[in-house]
Amino acid sequence: MGNLADRIEEYLKRILEQTSEGYIILQRSELAGEFDCVPSQINYVLDTRFTVERGYLVESRRGGGGYLRIVRLGLGLEGQYQQIMRQLIGDQLSRERCNGLVDRLLDEELVTIREAALIKGILSGNALRGEFRDWDILRARLMKTILTTLSRDDLL
């Protein structure tokens, strides 16, 4: 039946497919109990198989009232989100490339005209002129955060 990590991954993906909300909320300790493992094994599966690059966002709170929230990310066609992250953004993003990406999001009706203007304004770099040297690196990180938020199925 595969190794433990495979079984946990399959279980979580099956639950995500069955929900219409686009996310699931679980207790780490209960999940570990169900698979008769320690919570760190659950963390391993989440850290390696439920990453943003693979189309998931994991929110976690530890402690007595802690929880795991796994959000399925989507953005147009399946895999498109990951492809945009890898190919178009990378570690650095120039202002011109950023504006082109935002225009594409607008053309595909994934953002409104107002949202596009807001994103372009924030990522232009004008607000930090002279105070920040690696603006292209920061712009890439911010754009990835914006795309992650836009692709959350639970915020529709």
Secondary structure, DSSP 8 states (H G I E B T S, - for coil): ---HHHHHHHHHHHHHHH-SSSEEEE-HHHHHHHTTS-HHHHHHHHHHHS-GGGTEEEEEE-STT-EEEEEEB--SSTTHHHHIIIIIITT---HHHHHHHHHHHHHTTSS-HHHHHHHHHHHTSGGGTTT-S-HHHHHHHHHHHHHHHHTBGGG-
